[in-house]
């Protein structure tokens, strides 16, 4: 996969940091591949006498870091993980893998919300995941929380109301989790073991999303991502909305298979957005059309589904 303007995430931060060390980049190391990063890449490429297109492909990566890009990057993970990371990035406003460590306090009365889909104490969705981590990977959990491990496990076994009350004791009045708890939760969220647990807990929605892909006659990885995002953000597609979608499908003119897939996804995106609460319609529309189109901007952040997530207009 090529990293270019519009890409974002930890690998972009890695590139920015390396270019800064080499003296080609003076901007922020923020993981956002913008014009400044592109210009720095071009200057590096000119200095190394290679094609100066401002994109970091295999050749530029190897010249930057001395070795090929790891094949363990997100685009090489199973589709379920890639879809989860995309929706999680929307939900947390954090790129992968940081989206798996998204953390917020009691702003919504749920005590603590944690992880790629913000499982929380108030609804009782977070406690089983932490306890599962303790059962399966206690050494990793202990390493993340150190002396706070015992207190964490005790809190996860409290009734929900008491668990929320406990959470209030480890955050400030602006709902920011205090250190060292904040760093400890973040450390846990970045571990492969806890990410695997998050993926497993999201699998039910992913399987339902795949069923929707088949139900609506879609076939692409991008369609799976769209349906998973609808399952996660919106929950359902009501019968009346489905009827409108299918009517729009029937009215489409003849076109190529790929163009038809994109056109159908845009219909789903628009119709589901129009069925949302009026105050959220445009927010939902922008998010869903970004998936349907393969790229876009959501909450001020650019998304490129192919480059960052490996989610393609390719058959599942």
C-alpha positions as CSV (number, residue, x, y, z in Angstrom):
1,X,0.0,0.0,0.0
2,X,1.2,3.5,-0.8
3,X,1.0,6.3,1.7
4,X,0.1,9.7,0.2
5,X,-1.7,12.9,0.9
6,X,-4.9,12.1,2.8
7,X,-3.4,9.1,4.6
8,X,-3.2,9.2,8.3
9,X,-2.2,7.0,11.2
10,X,0.9,5.7,13.0
11,X,2.9,5.0,9.9
12,X,2.5,8.5,8.7
13,X,3.7,9.7,12.1
14,X,6.7,7.3,11.7
15,X,7.4,8.9,8.3
16,X,7.1,12.4,9.7
17,X,9.4,11.7,12.6
18,X,12.0,10.1,10.3
19,X,11.9,13.0,7.8
20,X,12.3,15.4,10.7
21,X,15.4,13.6,11.9
22,X,16.8,13.8,8.4
23,X,16.1,17.5,8.2
24,X,13.4,17.4,5.5
25,X,10.3,18.1,7.7
26,X,9.6,20.8,10.2
27,X,5.9,20.4,10.8
28,X,4.0,18.6,13.5
29,X,4.3,14.8,13.9
30,X,0.6,14.3,13.9
31,X,0.0,11.4,11.7
32,X,-1.8,13.5,9.1
33,X,-0.3,13.2,5.6
34,X,-0.9,16.8,4.4
35,X,0.8,19.1,2.0
36,X,3.7,19.7,4.4
37,X,4.4,16.0,4.6
38,X,4.1,15.6,0.9
39,X,6.6,18.4,0.3
40,X,9.0,16.9,2.7
41,X,8.7,13.5,1.0
42,X,9.4,15.1,-2.4
43,X,12.5,16.9,-1.1
44,X,13.7,13.6,0.3
45,X,13.0,11.8,-3.0
46,X,14.9,14.5,-4.9
47,X,17.9,14.2,-2.6
48,X,17.9,10.4,-3.1
49,X,17.5,10.8,-6.9
50,X,14.3,8.8,-7.2
51,X,10.9,9.8,-8.6
52,X,9.6,12.8,-6.6
53,X,5.9,12.1,-6.5
54,X,5.5,12.9,-2.8
55,X,4.1,9.4,-2.1
56,X,5.8,6.8,0.1
57,X,5.7,3.4,-1.7
58,X,8.1,0.5,-1.2
59,X,11.2,2.3,-2.6
60,X,10.8,5.4,-0.6
61,X,10.0,3.5,2.6
62,X,13.1,1.3,2.3
63,X,15.3,4.4,1.7
64,X,13.7,6.1,4.7
65,X,14.0,3.2,7.1
66,X,16.5,0.8,5.6
67,X,14.1,-2.2,5.5
68,X,10.9,-3.1,3.7
69,X,7.6,-2.0,5.2
70,X,6.2,-4.6,7.7
71,X,3.5,-6.9,6.3
72,X,1.8,-6.7,9.7
73,X,0.2,-3.3,8.9
74,X,-3.6,-2.9,9.1
75,X,-4.3,-3.4,5.4
76,X,-3.0,-7.0,5.8
77,X,-5.3,-7.8,8.7
78,X,-8.7,-9.7,8.3
79,X,-11.5,-7.6,6.9
80,X,-13.3,-7.6,10.2
81,X,-10.4,-5.9,11.9
82,X,-10.1,-3.4,9.1
83,X,-13.8,-2.5,9.2
84,X,-13.6,-2.3,13.0
85,X,-10.6,0.1,12.8
86,X,-12.4,2.3,10.3
87,X,-15.6,2.6,12.4
88,X,-13.5,3.0,15.5
89,X,-11.6,5.9,14.0
90,X,-14.9,7.6,13.3
91,X,-16.1,6.9,16.8
92,X,-13.0,8.0,18.6
93,X,-11.5,10.5,16.1
94,X,-8.2,8.6,16.5
95,X,-6.3,6.7,13.8
96,X,-5.4,3.1,14.1
97,X,-4.0,1.6,16.3
98,X,-4.8,4.5,18.7
99,X,-8.5,4.0,18.0
100,X,-8.4,0.7,19.9
101,X,-7.3,2.7,23.0
102,X,-10.0,5.4,22.8
103,X,-10.7,6.5,26.3
104,X,-13.3,8.9,27.8
105,X,-14.7,9.7,31.2
106,X,-18.1,10.2,32.7
107,X,-19.4,13.0,30.3
108,X,-22.3,10.7,29.4
109,X,-23.0,9.1,32.8
110,X,-21.3,5.8,31.7
111,X,-18.3,6.1,34.0
112,X,-15.6,5.1,31.6
113,X,-15.9,4.4,27.9
114,X,-12.9,2.5,26.5
115,X,-11.8,0.8,23.3
116,X,-12.5,1.1,19.6
117,X,-16.3,1.0,20.0
118,X,-16.3,2.8,23.4
119,X,-17.6,-0.1,25.5
120,X,-18.5,1.3,28.9
121,X,-19.2,0.6,32.6
122,X,-22.7,2.1,32.8
123,X,-24.1,-0.3,30.3
124,X,-22.0,-3.2,31.6
125,X,-20.3,-3.8,28.2
126,X,-16.7,-3.0,29.3
127,X,-16.5,-5.2,32.5
128,X,-16.8,-8.6,30.7
129,X,-14.0,-7.6,28.3
130,X,-11.6,-6.6,31.0
131,X,-12.4,-9.8,32.9
132,X,-11.9,-11.8,29.8
133,X,-8.5,-10.2,29.3
134,X,-7.7,-11.1,32.9
135,X,-8.7,-14.7,32.3
136,X,-6.8,-15.1,29.0
137,X,-3.9,-12.8,29.3
138,X,-3.4,-11.9,33.0
139,X,0.3,-11.3,32.5
140,X,-0.3,-8.6,29.8
141,X,-3.1,-7.0,32.0
142,X,-0.8,-6.9,35.0
143,X,2.0,-5.4,33.0
144,X,-0.3,-2.7,31.8
145,X,-1.8,-1.7,35.2
146,X,1.1,-2.5,37.5
147,X,0.1,-1.8,41.1
148,X,-3.4,-0.7,40.0
149,X,-4.2,-4.2,38.7
150,X,-5.9,-5.4,41.9
151,X,-8.1,-2.3,42.1
152,X,-9.0,-2.6,38.5
153,X,-10.2,-6.2,38.8
154,X,-12.2,-5.3,42.0
155,X,-13.9,-2.4,40.2
156,X,-14.8,-4.6,37.2
157,X,-16.7,-7.0,39.6
158,X,-18.8,-4.2,41.2
159,X,-22.5,-3.7,40.2
160,X,-22.8,-1.3,37.3
161,X,-23.9,1.7,39.5
162,X,-21.0,1.2,41.9
163,X,-18.6,0.8,39.0
164,X,-19.6,4.1,37.6
165,X,-19.1,5.7,41.1
166,X,-15.7,4.2,41.2
167,X,-14.8,5.6,37.8
168,X,-15.6,9.1,39.0
169,X,-12.8,8.7,41.6
170,X,-10.1,8.3,38.9
171,X,-11.0,11.3,36.7
172,X,-11.2,15.1,37.0
173,X,-14.2,17.4,36.8
174,X,-13.7,17.7,33.0
175,X,-14.1,13.9,32.7
176,X,-10.4,13.3,31.9
177,X,-9.1,10.1,33.4
178,X,-6.2,10.8,35.8
179,X,-2.7,9.4,35.5
180,X,-1.5,6.8,35.9
181,X,-4.9,5.2,35.0
182,X,-5.1,7.0,31.7
183,X,-1.7,5.7,30.5
184,X,-2.5,2.3,31.9
185,X,-5.8,2.0,29.9
186,X,-4.1,3.4,26.8
187,X,-1.3,0.8,27.1
188,X,-3.9,-2.0,27.4
189,X,-5.8,-0.8,24.3
190,X,-2.6,-0.9,22.2
191,X,-1.8,-4.6,23.0
192,X,-2.6,-7.2,20.3
193,X,-4.3,-9.3,22.9
194,X,-6.8,-6.7,23.9
195,X,-7.4,-5.7,20.3
196,X,-8.2,-9.3,19.5
197,X,-10.8,-9.3,22.4
198,X,-12.3,-6.1,21.0
199,X,-12.5,-7.6,17.5
200,X,-14.2,-10.8,18.9
201,X,-16.8,-8.7,20.8
202,X,-17.6,-6.8,17.6
203,X,-17.9,-9.9,15.5
204,X,-21.7,-10.2,15.9
205,X,-22.2,-6.9,14.3
206,X,-19.8,-7.8,11.5
207,X,-21.6,-11.0,10.7
208,X,-24.9,-9.1,10.6
209,X,-23.2,-6.5,8.3
210,X,-22.1,-9.3,5.9
211,X,-25.7,-10.6,5.9
212,X,-26.9,-7.1,4.9
213,X,-24.3,-7.0,2.1
214,X,-25.8,-10.2,0.6
215,X,-29.4,-9.0,1.3
216,X,-28.9,-5.8,-0.7
217,X,-27.1,-7.5,-3.5
218,X,-23.7,-5.9,-2.8
219,X,-20.4,-7.7,-3.0
220,X,-17.4,-5.5,-2.0
221,X,-15.1,-5.0,1.0
222,X,-16.3,-1.4,1.0
223,X,-19.9,-2.5,1.2
224,X,-19.0,-4.6,4.2
225,X,-17.4,-1.6,5.9
226,X,-20.5,0.5,5.1
227,X,-22.9,-2.0,6.5
228,X,-20.8,-2.5,9.6
229,X,-20.7,1.2,10.2
230,X,-24.5,1.4,9.9
231,X,-24.9,-1.5,12.3
232,X,-22.6,0.2,14.8
233,X,-23.7,3.8,14.5
234,X,-27.3,3.5,13.5
235,X,-28.3,0.0,14.6
236,X,-30.7,-0.9,11.8
237,X,-32.3,-0.1,8.4
238,X,-36.0,0.1,8.9
239,X,-38.4,-1.5,6.3
240,X,-39.6,1.8,4.9
241,X,-36.0,2.9,4.3
242,X,-35.2,-0.5,2.7
243,X,-38.1,0.0,0.3
244,X,-36.8,3.4,-0.8
245,X,-33.3,1.9,-1.2
246,X,-34.5,-0.9,-3.4
247,X,-36.7,1.4,-5.5
248,X,-33.6,3.6,-6.1
249,X,-31.6,0.5,-7.0
250,X,-34.2,-0.4,-9.6
251,X,-34.1,3.0,-11.2
252,X,-30.3,2.9,-11.8
253,X,-29.3,3.0,-15.5
254,X,-27.0,0.4,-17.1
255,X,-23.4,0.7,-15.9
256,X,-20.3,-1.4,-15.1
257,X,-20.3,-3.8,-12.2
258,X,-17.9,-1.6,-10.2
259,X,-19.8,1.7,-10.9
260,X,-23.1,0.0,-10.0
261,X,-21.6,-1.2,-6.7
262,X,-20.6,2.4,-5.9
263,X,-23.9,3.8,-7.0
264,X,-25.8,1.4,-4.8
265,X,-23.6,2.2,-1.8
266,X,-24.2,5.9,-2.3
267,X,-28.0,5.2,-2.3
268,X,-27.7,3.2,0.9
269,X,-25.6,6.0,2.5
270,X,-28.0,8.8,1.5
271,X,-31.2,6.9,2.4
272,X,-29.9,5.8,5.8
273,X,-28.7,9.3,6.6
274,X,-32.1,10.8,5.7
275,X,-33.7,8.4,8.2
276,X,-31.5,9.6,11.0
277,X,-32.4,12.2,13.6
278,X,-32.6,15.5,11.7
279,X,-29.8,17.1,13.7
280,X,-27.4,14.3,12.7
281,X,-28.4,13.7,9.1
282,X,-25.5,15.5,7.5
283,X,-23.0,14.0,9.9
284,X,-24.3,10.5,9.1
285,X,-24.4,11.3,5.4
286,X,-20.8,12.5,5.3
287,X,-19.5,9.5,7.2
288,X,-21.4,7.0,5.1
289,X,-20.6,8.6,1.8
290,X,-16.9,8.6,2.8
291,X,-17.1,4.8,2.9
292,X,-19.2,4.5,-0.3
293,X,-16.8,6.7,-2.2
294,X,-13.6,5.2,-0.6
295,X,-12.4,8.6,0.6
296,X,-13.6,11.8,2.3
297,X,-13.4,14.0,5.3
298,X,-15.2,13.2,8.6
299,X,-15.0,15.6,11.6
300,X,-12.2,17.5,9.8
301,X,-10.1,14.4,9.3
302,X,-9.3,12.9,5.9
303,X,-9.9,9.3,5.2
304,X,-8.5,7.1,2.5
305,X,-10.0,3.6,2.9
306,X,-7.6,1.8,0.5
307,X,-4.4,3.4,1.7
308,X,-5.0,3.4,5.5
309,X,-7.3,0.4,6.0
310,X,-6.8,-1.7,2.9
311,X,-10.6,-1.6,2.4
312,X,-11.1,-1.9,-1.4
313,X,-13.7,-2.1,-4.1
314,X,-12.9,-5.8,-4.3
315,X,-15.1,-8.8,-3.8
316,X,-15.3,-10.1,-0.2
